[in-house]
Amino acid sequence: MKPKLIVWGASGHAMVVADIIKQSGDYELIGFLDDINPNPINNRMSGLPVFEGRNCLEDLRRRGIDHIILGFGNCEARLKLAKWSLEQGFSLATAIHPRATVAEGVTVGPGTVIAAGAVVNPRAVIGDNVIVNTCASVDHECIIGEGVHICPGVHLAGRVSVGKATWVGIGATVVDGVRIGAGVMIGAGAVVVTDIPDGMLAYGVPAKVIKRL
């Protein structure tokens, strides 16, 4: 029997994660958890139930649902709730779309989501609870820290490193060997050609540090 899984989140990204789970066929998807809206408008999404609030997780564990995957984009929140889920005895699922390309030997941490059309090339290391979103590419020898969100259409050249809980905005490009720190936000469409220190907002072509977050 396949492990039973719930997606924590009930937004658009949660639907994307659910589709990956269904297409990969590695888990039995039970439903979604909405921990934001006290009275959800819809109690079903993608044909599955939406459970209200984290208090229901204890009952779900008793029903044999022992895997969770986080279906929302906020980097810090994913790390916080991943830690909480592990403390409650859940295991973190990993979801890789069957039409993603992940090179042999790539390390992919638990809780990570790799979406359709994404490419991860040889000797890359993808940390825990990372999102490599639709049609993003992570080239050879990149190191992606835990909780990072590589948004749709991002292209990381070889040997790029991205620190913990950093957001790389949609369509950004990062040249070879650049180091992006932890807790950074890279704006949409940016072209990053120099290192970015921890905790900064940077955007533009070429990307420049705008302010400390």
C-alpha positions in Angstrom: 0.0 0.0 0.0 1.1 3.5 -0.7 1.9 5.9 2.2 -1.1 8.3 2.9 -0.3 11.9 2.4 -1.9 15.3 3.1 -0.9 18.6 1.5 -0.6 21.4 4.0 -2.0 24.4 2.1 -5.2 25.1 0.1 -4.0 27.6 -2.5 -3.0 27.5 -6.1 0.5 26.1 -5.3 -1.2 23.4 -3.2 -3.1 22.3 -6.3 0.2 22.2 -8.2 1.8 20.0 -5.5 -1.3 17.8 -5.4 -1.1 17.3 -9.2 2.6 16.3 -8.9 1.7 13.8 -6.2 -1.0 12.3 -8.3 1.1 12.0 -11.4 4.1 10.6 -9.6 2.0 7.9 -8.0 4.2 7.5 -5.0 1.6 8.4 -2.3 -2.1 8.1 -1.7 -3.3 11.8 -1.5 -6.0 12.1 1.1 -6.7 15.9 1.0 -5.5 19.4 2.0 -5.1 21.2 5.3 -6.2 24.9 5.5 -4.6 26.5 8.5 -5.3 30.1 7.4 -9.0 30.4 6.8 -11.1 29.6 9.9 -14.2 29.0 7.7 -13.1 27.8 4.3 -15.4 28.8 1.4 -14.9 25.4 -0.2 -14.5 22.2 1.8 -13.2 20.4 -1.3 -10.4 21.1 -3.7 -9.3 19.1 -6.7 -11.9 16.6 -5.7 -10.5 16.0 -2.3 -11.5 17.2 1.2 -10.0 20.4 2.8 -9.5 19.8 6.5 -9.7 22.9 8.7 -6.9 23.8 11.1 -3.8 22.0 12.3 -5.8 20.6 15.3 -7.2 17.9 13.0 -3.7 16.5 12.3 -3.8 14.4 15.4 -6.9 12.7 14.2 -5.4 12.2 10.7 -2.4 10.6 12.3 -4.7 8.1 14.1 -6.2 7.3 10.7 -2.8 6.3 9.3 -2.0 9.5 7.4 1.7 9.9 8.3 3.2 12.0 5.5 2.9 15.7 5.0 4.1 18.0 2.2 3.9 21.8 2.4 1.9 23.4 -0.4 2.7 27.1 -0.1 5.5 29.3 -1.1 6.5 31.3 2.0 10.0 30.2 2.7 10.2 30.9 6.5 6.8 29.4 7.1 7.7 26.2 5.3 10.7 25.7 7.4 8.8 26.5 10.6 5.9 24.1 9.8 8.2 21.4 8.5 10.0 21.3 11.9 6.6 21.3 13.7 5.3 18.4 11.5 8.4 16.3 12.3 8.0 17.0 16.0 4.4 15.7 15.7 5.6 12.4 14.2 4.9 13.0 10.5 7.3 12.3 7.7 8.0 14.9 5.0 7.2 13.7 1.5 9.2 14.6 -1.6 7.4 15.3 -4.8 9.1 15.2 -8.2 7.0 15.6 -11.3 7.5 12.8 -13.8 8.2 15.4 -16.5 10.9 17.0 -14.5 14.5 16.1 -15.3 16.7 15.3 -12.4 20.2 14.0 -13.2 21.5 10.8 -11.7 23.1 11.3 -8.3 21.5 14.6 -7.5 20.7 15.0 -3.8 17.1 16.0 -3.1 16.1 16.7 0.5 12.8 15.6 2.2 9.9 17.9 1.7 11.2 19.3 -1.6 8.9 19.8 -4.6 10.3 19.8 -8.2 7.6 20.8 -10.7 6.9 20.0 -14.3 9.5 21.1 -16.8 12.2 21.7 -14.2 15.7 20.6 -14.8 18.3 19.8 -12.2 21.7 18.9 -13.6 24.6 16.7 -12.3 26.2 17.2 -8.9 23.6 19.7 -7.8 22.5 19.5 -4.1 18.9 20.4 -3.3 18.2 20.9 0.4 15.1 20.1 2.5 11.7 21.8 1.8 12.9 23.5 -1.4 10.6 24.4 -4.3 12.1 24.1 -7.8 9.1 25.5 -9.6 7.7 25.1 -13.1 10.3 25.2 -15.9 13.1 26.4 -13.6 16.7 25.1 -14.2 19.4 24.4 -11.6 22.6 23.7 -13.4 25.7 21.6 -12.5 27.1 21.8 -9.0 24.6 24.3 -7.6 23.9 24.1 -3.9 20.4 25.1 -2.9 19.8 25.6 0.9 16.8 24.5 2.8 13.5 26.3 2.4 14.6 28.0 -0.8 11.9 28.9 -3.5 13.3 28.8 -7.0 10.3 30.4 -8.8 9.0 29.5 -12.3 11.3 30.2 -15.2 14.4 30.9 -13.0 17.7 29.8 -14.5 20.7 29.2 -12.3 24.0 28.7 -14.1 26.7 26.3 -12.8 28.1 26.4 -9.3 25.6 28.9 -8.0 24.8 28.7 -4.2 21.6 29.9 -2.7 21.3 30.3 1.1 18.5 29.1 3.4 15.0 30.5 3.0 15.9 32.7 0.0 13.3 33.5 -2.7 14.5 33.8 -6.3 11.7 35.5 -8.2 10.0 34.4 -11.4 12.2 34.6 -14.5 15.4 35.6 -12.7 18.8 34.6 -14.1 21.9 33.9 -12.0 25.3 33.7 -13.7 28.0 31.1 -13.0 29.5 30.8 -9.5 27.4 33.6 -7.8 26.7 33.2 -4.1 23.3 34.4 -2.9 23.0 34.5 0.9 20.3 33.4 3.3 17.0 35.1 3.7 17.4 37.0 0.4 14.6 38.1 -2.0 15.6 38.3 -5.7 13.0 40.3 -7.8 11.3 39.0 -10.8 13.3 39.1 -14.0 16.5 40.1 -12.2 19.9 39.2 -13.7 22.3 38.4 -10.8 25.9 38.8 -11.8 27.5 39.5 -8.4 27.2 37.9 -4.9 24.3 39.0 -2.8 24.7 39.2 1.1 22.3 37.6 3.6 19.0 39.3 4.2 18.9 41.6 1.2 16.3 42.6 -1.4 17.9 42.8 -4.9 16.5 43.3 -8.3 17.1 44.8 -11.7 19.3 44.2 -14.8 22.0 43.8 -13.5 20.6 43.1 -10.1 21.5 45.6 -7.3 21.0 45.4 -3.6 18.0 47.8 -2.8 17.7 47.4 0.9 18.0 45.1 3.9 14.9 43.1 4.5 
